Amino acid sequence: MNHFYLVISSLFFNFPLLFFFSKVERYSRLSKDFLQKNKMECILAGLLFLNLILSSFFWINPIPYNGIHILDGIFGKISLLLFSIYILFHKKIGITRKIVFLCILGLGLFLFYYSNKYSREDWCCDEHVFYHFIFHVMIASGCSLSFI
């Protein structure tokens, strides 16, 4: 039953989506071209929504290496790459926020490493769930930087 904590932590991906939709609402009143000018953020929001759905569905019934698990992993890696490229090289934010993102990314990768380590020893054990839960929180935090 530990794995239900990971269903909950997958829902943390809603927070960056709330930032995105708040930004869309705020700026669309000023400019009808908001979505056209921010195509990359729209793509990232779509990917994040897909990650939220795949991750939630997977953790409801976490059978390792099934179809949903594989898709979750593929789209998670695509999202990681695209969010990182966008934040580090495209988004016009200060160096401090980029360093914060790099710290979150580093911590997220560290947490994922330990989640993976413990999952190989004992699938859905307390340590696996703990590290993966915090990983989801870190990733959601990092994604939020794309939309603020």
Phi, psi and omega per residue, in radians:
M1 nan -0.194 3.089
N2 -0.914 -0.628 -2.997
H3 -1.107 -0.303 3.108
F4 -1.184 -0.404 3.014
Y5 -1.090 -0.554 -3.132
L6 -1.372 -0.415 2.967
V7 -1.121 -0.791 3.138
I8 -1.099 -0.803 -3.106
S9 -1.187 -0.466 3.053
S10 -1.104 -0.524 3.139
L11 -1.212 -0.242 3.067
F12 -1.110 -0.323 3.083
F13 -1.161 -0.214 3.054
N14 -1.190 -0.522 -3.079
F15 -1.085 -0.874 3.080
P16 -1.106 -0.550 3.091
L17 -1.146 -0.623 3.063
L18 -1.104 -0.708 3.063
F19 -1.048 -0.775 -3.131
F20 -1.077 -0.887 -3.090
F21 -1.182 -0.543 3.053
S22 -1.136 -0.722 3.126
K23 -1.162 -0.742 3.105
V24 -1.038 -0.820 -3.132
E25 -1.076 -0.801 -3.079
R26 -1.127 -0.792 -3.038
Y27 -1.534 -0.393 -3.122
S28 -1.203 -0.440 3.062
R29 -1.212 -0.522 -3.126
L30 -1.490 -0.610 -3.064
S31 -2.474 2.173 3.108
K32 -1.208 -0.301 -3.079
D33 -1.609 0.210 -3.050
F34 -0.954 -0.895 -3.079
L35 -1.140 -0.611 3.112
Q36 -1.155 -0.704 -3.114
K37 -1.326 -0.359 -3.066
N38 -2.070 0.813 -3.114
K39 -1.009 -0.728 -3.088
M40 -1.110 -0.722 3.104
E41 -1.140 -0.607 3.085
C42 -1.146 -0.737 3.102
I43 -1.096 -0.783 3.136
L44 -1.101 -0.712 3.111
A45 -1.113 -0.714 3.093
G46 -1.093 -0.760 3.087
L47 -1.092 -0.734 -3.140
L48 -1.114 -0.707 3.085
F49 -1.095 -0.739 3.095
L50 -1.082 -0.736 3.093
N51 -1.078 -0.712 3.118
L52 -1.056 -0.813 -3.116
I53 -1.145 -0.887 -3.104
L54 -1.087 -0.784 -3.120
S55 -1.113 -0.784 3.142
S56 -1.088 -0.824 3.130
F57 -1.086 -0.714 -3.132
F58 -1.097 -0.818 -3.035
W59 -1.303 -0.236 3.016
I60 -1.132 -0.682 3.127
N61 -2.423 1.387 -2.938
P62 -1.372 1.369 3.062
I63 -1.589 2.016 -3.076
P64 -1.063 2.440 3.031
Y65 1.134 0.368 3.013
N66 -1.440 3.136 -3.063
G67 -1.016 -0.789 -3.123
I68 -1.153 -0.693 3.121
H69 -1.065 -0.756 -3.141
I70 -1.144 -0.802 3.106
L71 -1.091 -0.727 3.096
D72 -1.016 -0.776 3.130
G73 -1.145 -0.750 -3.134
I74 -1.109 -0.892 -3.103
F75 -1.239 -0.497 3.036
G76 -1.105 -0.745 3.134
K77 -1.210 -0.708 3.079
I78 -1.059 -0.782 3.133
S79 -1.091 -0.789 3.120
L80 -0.977 -0.805 -3.135
L81 -1.134 -0.861 -3.078
L82 -1.196 -0.716 3.083
F83 -1.081 -0.734 -3.134
S84 -1.115 -0.812 3.119
I85 -1.066 -0.787 -3.106
Y86 -1.085 -0.873 -3.078
I87 -1.191 -0.748 -3.038
L88 -1.401 -0.530 -3.005
F89 -2.112 -0.326 -3.051
H90 -1.982 -0.772 -3.074
K91 -1.192 2.321 3.136
K92 -1.506 1.513 3.064
I93 -2.281 2.817 -3.106
G94 -1.195 2.852 -3.130
I95 -1.086 -0.570 3.132
T96 -1.070 -0.782 3.117
R97 -1.163 -0.597 3.096
K98 -1.166 -0.674 3.098
I99 -1.175 -0.704 3.070
V100 -1.037 -0.780 3.105
F101 -1.049 -0.785 3.134
L102 -1.070 -0.658 3.085
C103 -1.149 -0.768 3.100
I104 -1.098 -0.750 3.121
L105 -1.078 -0.806 3.114
G106 -1.066 -0.786 3.108
L107 -1.126 -0.710 3.105
G108 -1.058 -0.764 3.123
L109 -1.149 -0.671 3.071
F110 -1.055 -0.829 -3.141
L111 -1.121 -0.703 3.116
F112 -1.128 -0.683 3.100
Y113 -0.999 -0.848 -3.111
Y114 -1.236 -0.603 3.049
S115 -1.043 -0.807 3.132
N116 -1.125 -0.729 3.135
K117 -1.024 -0.864 -3.102
Y118 -1.274 -0.525 3.122
S119 -1.184 -0.550 3.107
R120 -1.250 -0.524 3.119
E121 -1.368 -0.751 -3.092
D122 -2.778 1.762 -3.061
W123 -0.970 2.263 3.117
C124 1.098 0.439 3.033
C125 -1.226 2.956 -3.095
D126 -0.973 -0.755 -3.106
E127 -1.158 -0.752 3.111
H128 -1.014 -0.877 -3.108
V129 -1.123 -0.741 3.141
F130 -1.032 -0.918 -3.096
Y131 -1.153 -0.640 -3.128
H132 -1.273 -0.603 3.075
F133 -1.041 -0.896 -3.132
I134 -1.140 -0.613 3.056
F135 -0.993 -0.833 3.121
H136 -1.040 -0.735 3.131
V137 -1.097 -0.769 3.136
M138 -1.120 -0.785 -3.122
I139 -1.100 -0.742 3.095
A140 -1.066 -0.704 3.107
S141 -1.104 -0.793 3.122
G142 -1.095 -0.722 3.126
C143 -1.110 -0.566 -3.132
S144 -1.031 -0.545 -3.135
L145 -1.117 -0.341 3.102
S146 -1.212 -0.489 -2.974
F147 -1.938 0.065 3.087
I148 -1.957 nan nan
